[in-house]
């Protein structure tokens, strides 16, 4: 049996306001081709199918078109669990219809443990695998709140709740295998959580799952009789605790510039005669992301090289020079005009450092009002005096609007 493990698609995610539907479409088309070429039997999607719990029409269209294409492929089963970004009710709305296509969806913790255990059958309707499809477990699903409990108490209860739930689901799967009298069929685990020691990257959008606590679990949360554990949530491909068969596939496209140099992958798992073969498959990059850092001369030299190479990259600029950032912005605009290079963001590191230097050790935010902070931003960014007056007027209008909104709410 061949499994393909993927997760964290985040269909619909934008990058600094730039829509990325062509990338998602290209990935899903590549995934269908991979399922065909590798003769995959089971596709595992370990959460965060969408980027928000109210996906756009275009995001939904891509998702359902993909599932229809998979139904026509050699892949016999698809198992999808909900992630922290997904809406359980949205994922599960077409659950009965999708089940007719051998697409199994578990959007949230089920009332009955048995509903998170899925028996996959072959073409002769004989059991060939059991999947423990555990979705993202929300705080309210696994922990009762008590007055006066500390952060440490909450953390212990969360970790205990997660372990207890996995223990019950996996124990039910093993009992079910014994009942089926099929000791040879594998038991596959799935989850969407944050494993202790897991690697993240700056700007990847990975959130802590529980407010006020980390609740990171170790590899011991997964029983040793699971043949493979397909996890989602972390965008960096990695194993958990150095255990080869417990791993994150990572996100298939870079979610931010922090992931720009990372090789993306899905994981092909082959199970045969109690042997396990794990093979990461590299996912192509359809939109290059490049971060340029330095003063104006350094950045312009790097940008000119990309222009000469006819690059189509999206750029994030981290400006550290002493020159006016407005001059850099204008130079980059002229350079990228009539090219396929696109500057998505210019971050002025020097200005931020300047603002911090303006704050005296004895000052706190309580000592400054909104106008003081705005004026320091204007000075740090070296805004021309004639422009400052217009910007201050706009800023005052915004503050007044906010004040009126708060006043009306009261």
N, C-alpha and C positions, 0 to 999 in steps of 0.2 A: 504494500500500500504506500502511495505517495501523498504526503501532506504539503501544502504550501502555507506558510505562516506569514501574515502581514498585519499591519495595524496602523492607527494614527494617520488616516488619509486626510482628515480635516478638509473635506470637500467644501469649497466656498470660502476658504480663508483668503484674505487679502494681505498684501504687504505694503505698508504705508499708503493705503488707499488704492493700490494697483490690483485689479482683479486677476486671478490666476487660472481661470477655467481652461484655457488651452493646455496648461500643464497637467491638470487633473484628467482631462480627456485623453491626453497622450499616455499618461500612466495607466489608466484603466484599459486602454486599447493594448498596451504592451502586456498588461497582466493577463488579458484574455489569450494573447498569442503565447505567452509563457505556459499557461495552463494546457494549451493544445500541444505545444512542442514537447513539454516534459511529461505529458500524459498523467497529469495530476488527478488524484481521486477525490481529495478533500481540500477545500479552501477554508482556512481559519482566519477570521478577521477579528482581532483582539481589541475592539473598541475605538472610539473617536472616529467614526465614519464621517461625520460632519463636524464643522468647526463651531457651529452654534446649535442651540436647540430649536431654532426656527430657520431651517435651511431654505435658501432661495429656490425658486422654481427651476433655475438652471442646475443647481446642485442636485436637486431631486431627479431631474431628467437624466443626468449623468449616472446616478446611482442605479436607477431602474433599468436604463438601457444596458448597463453592465451586467446586471443580474439576468436579464433576458439572454444576453450573449453567452453567459456562463452556462445557462440551461441547455444551450445548443452545443456545448463543448463536451469533451470526454469527462470533465469533472462532474462527479456524481452527487456531491454534497457540498453545501456551503454552510458554515456555522458562524454566526455574527453575534457578538456580545456588545452591549452598550458601554460607552466610556463616559467620563465625567463631562465631556462636551456635548454628548448626545441627549436627546429627549427620549426617555424610555417609551412614552406613549406614542410618539411619532414613529419610532423604529418598529414598534409592535403592532401598529395599526393594521398593516396588511399581513400579519403573521400567518393567518390561516391560508390565505392565497399563496404566499410564498412557500409554505410547507408543501403544497402540491408540486412545487418545482424543486423539492428537496433543499430548500433554503430555510435553515432553522435560525430563529432570532430570539435572543433573550436580552431584553432591554434593561431590566432591573431585577433586583432580588425577588424571587418568587415566594409566594406563601407556602407552597409545597416544595420541599427539597427535590423531589423527583422531577419537577419541571425544569430543573437546571442540569439534568442528566439526560443526554441524548444518545440513543442507540442508532448507529448508522448501519444500514443493511446493504448487502450486495445485490446484484441483479437477480439472484435466486431467492431474495428476501431472507438471507441468512445474516446474522449479526457479524459485522466485520470490524467494528470499533465502537468504543463508548467514549463520549466527550463530556467532561465536566465543564459546562459552559457557565462560568461564574462571571457576571457582569461587574461593573464598578459598584462597590458597596458604599452607599451613602451613610453618613453619620447616623441618621435616624434609623437606618436598617439594622444596625449592629450594636448600638450603645444607648442605654437609658440614662437620662440626665438626672443628676442629684444635686440638691442645693449644697453649696459650699465646697464642691469638689475642686481640686487643684488641676493645673495643666497636666501634671504628671499622672494624676488619677485618670483624667480623660484619655491620655495617651495609652496608659495600660489597658483601659477598658476597650479602646478602639482596636488595639493589636490583638487582645484576647478575642474580641468579637470576630475579627477577620479570620483568625486561626480556627476558631470554633466553626465558623461557617464552611470554610474549606474542608475541615475535617469531616463534617457531616455529609457534605456533597460527595466527597471522594469515597467515604465509607459506603454510601448508598451505591455508588458506581461499582465498587468491588463486590458488594453483596449481589447486585444485579448480575454481574458477570458469573458469579458462582451459581446463581439461579438458572442462568442460561446454559450452564454446564459447558462453558467455552473459555477455558483458562488461557487459550492461546491468543485471544483477541486483545489488542492494546487498549489501555485507558489513557486518554489524552486530557490534560488539564488546560484551562484557559482562564485568564484573569486580566483585570485592568487596575493596576495599583502601582505603588512606589516601593521598590525593593531597597533595602538598606544598602548603602554604598553605591547606589546607582549613579551613573554619570549623566549630567545635563550640560547644556551649553548656553552661553549668553544669548538672549534673544530668541530662544527656541519656543517660547510660549508655554512651556511645561509648568503647570500650576501645582502648588501644594494641594493635596486633596482634602485636607481637613483643617478648618480654621482653628488657629491657636495651638496646633500640634503637628508633628511630622507624621507619626504613625507609619514609619517605614518598617516593612516586614522583612524577615530573613528567609533564606531558602528553606528553612525547616517548616515553613507554613505549608509546604507542598509534600504530601506523603511520598515515601521512596518507591512506592509501587506504580507511580505514574510514569509512563513510558516517555512522554514529552510534555513540556509545559510551554504554551504559547502566550506570551504576555504583551500587553500594550500599556502605554502611557508615556514611557521615556522614549525620546526621539533618537537617541544614540544606540545603534545596535550593540548588544552586550549580553553576556551571560550573567546569571545571578549567583554570587558567591563562588564563582569559578566552576560552577556545575554546568557542563556542556549542554545537557538536555533541558535546562531551565533558562530561557532566554527571551530577550526583547528583540523583535525584528527591526524596531526603529521606524521613523516616518519615511515614506517613499520619496518625498521631495523635500528639499530644505525649507523649513518653515521660517527661517530668518537668516540674516547675514552671518550669525554665529555658526550656522551649519554649512556655510558656503563651501568649505573645503572638505567636507565629509563625504565619503563614499556611501551612498544609500543602497539598501538591499532588502530583499525578501529572503525567507529561509525555506529551502526545500528539504523535507525530511522523508527519508525512505525507511520503512519498517518491514523487515523480512526475517523470518525464523529467529525471532528474539534479538535480531541485530538492528542497530540504529545507525543510520548514516545521515549526517547533517551537512548540508551544502549551502552556504550563502550564495545568492544570485545577485549580481550587481544590477541596480536599476539605472537606466540611462538618465542623464541630466538634460532636460528640455529647455531650461532657462537658467543661464549662468548668472550667479550673484557674486559680485566682487566688492570688497571693502578696501578703499584707498585711504591711507593715513599719512599725514605729514604737513609741511608748510605748503604755501601756494605753488612754489616752484616744483617741489616733489610731486604733488598731486597732479599738476598740469602735465608733467613729463610722463607720468604713468597713464593718464587719460589719453594723451596723444599717441602713445604706443598702442593702446586699445583701438583707437580710431583708425590707425594705419593697418591694424589687423582686421578691420571691418567687423569688430566685435559687436554682438547684440546684447551685451551684458546689462544688467541693472546694477547701478552703483550706489553704494553708501559711502559718503565722504566724512572722514573724521579729521577736521581741520585743527592743527596744533600750532599754526604760525602766528606771527605778531601782526601780519597785514590785516586789512579790513576784509572780513568774510564776504562783504558785498562785492568786492572786486573779484574774489574767487568765484562767487556765484555767477557773475556776469561772464567771466572768462569761460567757465564750464558751459554756460548756455550757448555761447557762440561756437565753442568747439563741437558740441553735440548736435547742433542744428543741422538738419538734413542728414543725420546718421541714425542708426538704430540703437546707439548707446542711449541710456536713459538714467538720469540722476534721480533717485527716489528720495534721498535724504542727505542733508548736510548738517553734521553735528559739530558745533563750535566748542571744542574742548577747552580752548584757551579762555573763552568768555565765561564758561562755567567756573573755571579755576579763579578767574578774576573776581567773580561775584563772591566766591567763598572767601577770598582774601579781604574783601571789603567788610566782611562781618567780623567785628571785634570779638575777642575772646569773651568779653563781658556781655555781649549782645545775645539775645534770643529772639525768636520770632515774635514773642509777646512785646518786644521793644520796637518792632517795626510795624507800620501799617501797610496796606496794600499798595498805596502810592509810593512809599519808600522802596519797596521791593521792585516795582515796575521801573522806577527811575534808575535804580542800580542796573537793571537789565539793559536799559537804553544806553547807559554809559559804558557798560561792559562790551556791548556790541558796536560801540562807536557810531551810533546813529547820528546823522547830521542834525545840527540844532533846528534847522527849518523843518525837518521831518518829525522831530520830537513833539512839537506842539500838536500836529495832526494826530499822531499816535496816542498822545495823552488824552486828547478829546475822545477818540474812539474807545479808549480804555475806560474812561469815566462813564461813557454811555453803557458799556457792558456791565460795570459795577452797579450802576443805577438799575439796570434791567434785572440783575440778580437780586438786588435788595427788594425791588418791588415784588418779584416772584415769591421770595421768602415771606414778605409782609402779608401778601394775599393768602399764602398757605396757612398762616397763623389765624 
